[in-house]
Each structure stands twice: as structure tokens, then as C-alpha cells.
Amino acid sequence: MNRLLFLVLLVLAPRIALADIAPECQGIPKPDNYDEQRQQDFLQDYPALTLTFSPLHGPIPHEPGHGMVGMDFAMIPPLKCAHRYVVDWAKTENTNVTPVAPKLHASFAFPELPGGLRVYAGLGYIPPLTIFGQRSVLLSGEVGIGRKLDNIPLELGGRFHATSVKLIADVAKAFDERRDPSILDLYVASTFGVDLMAGWDFGPITPYLAIGYTDVSTFFYVGDDGVVTNNLHPYAGISFAAGLDGLIWKHLRWSAEFYGAPGGYSMPDKLAPTVGTPASYGHLYTARARLGYEF
């Protein structure tokens, strides 16, 4: 057991017997390969991945001089109990609060450049509203370029995206919620990445595929005890999206996609207390949708 975890358990030992475990997670035995650092890193990477600014459009989202305003909807798959246990399997965290994250969206395609190149930009925003006891604010942005090939309806392109999100909520629940007060925690995350894209323009609908690289950084402050949990394995790896982008009645823009960040394994660096233990640093598979008015 690493020294930091030992000290934490020593301080909390009288309270662990009273620790709150979600009813649906009661009685699940601790796996032999459980690792505290790996668990904490996964829990920090996961929400950041659920809020990345994936394409939700083809390589050319609009005709030059056109854009849209609307809403994005990102499904947030609930975490299984095995990923919610923390503090050496003593308690579960409050992670499955909402199944979907809505986001305001706006995008615009600029006048066509020489060579048929089309540049566009997009923004995503979640205002600082308190919903289900959570106060979150998010700002996303993208810039991209695409081109239609001559004589065939193939579209190719690339994009850069970035997201910054801040969440204030009681995520790290008290060990005994009946006795201890609810104290807010602070979670801050940022992501950025690049995608290469291809799509086939059928007219009213464009199937598309994007594959790229996504990088995650996180910060988590636990309000109950003033501890900052370090993410020693922030996600940095492949992400992909496959979807459909369409326009109905000239003004109704819609899209739906399957998004994935398959993750992987890494060996902890020299700063990690669990040297020699392979650590899973996050993965996500989810669905997303967009609906808006094209102008």
C-alpha cells in the first residue's frame, strides 16, 4: 500500500465502517486487481470525455455563408459500480446524476477560398445553471476546413476542437450522509484534439467518419477534506465518430453520431505510487445528437 493511501485510511478508519455505499452497489466484492490511483484517474477522465466537442457534422457542415443555431445532446452512459468505488473500496461516488448533457450550439461557414476550400467555426456553451444539485459551465470551440472533390460527392476535411468545463457539486459524497453535511467539490477539465474527416454527400444526408487524437487534463478538489486528487494518467489517445448529417426543408439541420474514445493502458511514471501496475486511463462509447435552425 502506498504511503499516501495508508495515511488517508489511517485518518478515515473510524468512519469507514459508516461509509455510504449506493444501494445498487451493496455487497460487490473488491477485485483482486483494484488499484486506487487507477480508479481515481478513470473517474476524472470519464466526465471530461463525455463532454468533448465531437464533430456532429460532415467535413463541410454548411454551404458558404450559411450557419446554424441549435442544441447538442450528449448521452452520458452511467458508470457501473466497479468504477464508482473509491478509498480502497470503502464508499461509492455520486456519478450517475443525469443521462444527457444538453449544450447550446452555433456554427458558421465562411465564404469559399481559392481551390474550393471551405472554412468554418463552431461554438458550444452550457450556462452556469444549477441542475440536479450541480452547477456547471462549459465552453467549446472548433475551427475546420473541408473540400468537395471534383466529379464525385466525396468530402474531405480536418478540424481542431477544444473544451473547458467547470463543475461544482457534491461529487465525493460524505462517508456518512446521515451525519455529515453536504460539501461541494470542484472539478475542472479541459480537452483538445484534432480530427481527420471524410463524408459522402447524398444531398439531403451525408454519412461521415472522423478519427483523431484527444487530450484530457483535469483538476479535482474534494471539499470535505481539502484534498486535491492528482490525475497521473490523463487520457491522451485516439477518438473517433461515425454519424449522419442532414438538412430537411432547407432550415432544419439534424445530426446523430456514435462517438468513442477507446482508451488503453499505460504504466505509471516515476511519480505514481503504484509503480509496476498497468493503469486503465479511461474509455468511453456513447451517442450524440444535434438539432437546429439553418440560416
ABEGO torsion letter per residue (X at the ends): XBAAAAAAAAAAAAAAAABBBBAAABGBBBBAABBAAAAAAAAAAAAAAAABBBAGBBABABBBGBBBBBBBBBBBBBBBAAAABBGGGABBBBABABABBBBBBBBBBBBBBBGGBBBBBBBBBBBBBBBGGBBBBBBBBBBBBBBBBBGBABBBBBBBBBBBBBBBBBABBBABAAABBBBBBBBBBBBBBBBBBBBBBAGABBBBBBBBBBBBBBBBBBAAAGBBBBBABBBBBBBBBBBBBBBBGGABBBBBBBBBBAEEBBBBBAABABBGBBBBAEBBBBBBBBBBBBX
